[in-house]
Structure formats: structure tokens, C-alpha cells
Amino acid sequence: MQRSEETAGRTFAKATTWQVSGFAVMTALTWAITGSLAEGGAVAAGGAVAGFVSYFLHERAWARVRWGFRRP
């Protein structure tokens, strides 16, 4: 396996697609619990912002870790 560096743009795209799917799930879950689509969206929006930032930072930190790759 050839090791390549992941760009910040790729990390951003991964974080975005992850958060879009998470937003949909969190909205549906909170809507089901509260019965309010507005509350579901508000909770999901807050979670999406926090999750996006933490995921992006987590991925960038792991991009610097050399452990776990097989040498060619």
C-alpha cells in the first residue's frame, strides 16, 4: 500500500458528507422524541457545527500520525 498525504480539501469533503448524513439522522431522532421538527432541526444544527469542527480537527491530527501504515 502506497502512503499518501491527505489534503485539507479531502478532509473538508469527508467532514461535510459525514455531517450531512448526521444532520438528517439527528433531526429525525429529535423530531421523533420531541414531536417538533423545528426543535429537531435546531438540535441537529448545533450538533452538526460541533461535530464538523471536531471531526475536521480529529482527521487533521490523525493525518500527522505515522503509526499504522504498512511500508511498501
C-alpha positions in Angstrom: 0.0 0.0 0.0 1.4 3.4 -1.0 1.0 6.0 1.7 -0.1 9.4 0.5 -0.8 12.6 2.4 -4.5 13.6 2.7 -5.2 17.2 1.7 -7.2 19.6 3.9 -9.7 19.8 1.0 -10.3 16.0 1.1 -10.7 16.2 4.9 -13.2 19.0 4.5 -15.2 17.0 1.9 -15.3 13.9 4.2 -16.4 16.1 7.2 -19.1 17.7 5.1 -20.6 14.4 3.8 -20.4 12.9 7.3 -22.2 15.9 8.9 -25.0 16.0 6.2 -25.9 12.4 7.0 -25.6 13.0 10.7 -27.8 16.1 10.5 -30.5 14.1 8.8 -30.4 11.3 11.4 -30.2 13.8 14.4 -33.2 15.8 13.0 -35.3 12.7 12.6 -34.4 11.3 16.0 -35.0 14.6 17.9 -38.3 15.1 15.9 -39.4 11.7 16.9 -38.6 12.4 20.6 -40.0 15.9 20.8 -42.6 15.9 18.1 -41.3 19.2 16.9 -39.5 19.5 13.5 -38.2 22.9 14.5 -36.6 21.6 17.7 -35.2 18.7 15.8 -33.6 20.9 13.3 -32.2 23.3 16.0 -30.6 20.4 17.9 -29.3 18.9 14.8 -27.8 22.2 13.6 -25.9 22.7 16.9 -24.7 19.1 16.8 -23.6 19.5 13.1 -21.5 22.5 13.8 -19.8 21.0 16.8 -19.4 17.6 15.1 -18.0 19.2 11.9 -15.3 21.1 13.8 -14.3 18.2 16.0 -14.2 15.7 13.1 -12.1 18.0 10.9 -9.6 18.6 13.8 -9.5 14.9 14.6 -8.8 13.9 11.0 -6.1 16.6 10.6 -4.4 15.3 13.8 -4.5 11.7 12.6 -3.1 12.8 9.2 0.1 13.6 11.1 0.3 10.2 12.9 2.7 7.9 11.1 1.7 4.8 13.1 -0.4 2.1 11.4 0.8 2.2 7.8 2.5 -0.7 6.1 5.7 0.0 4.4 5.8 -0.7 0.6 
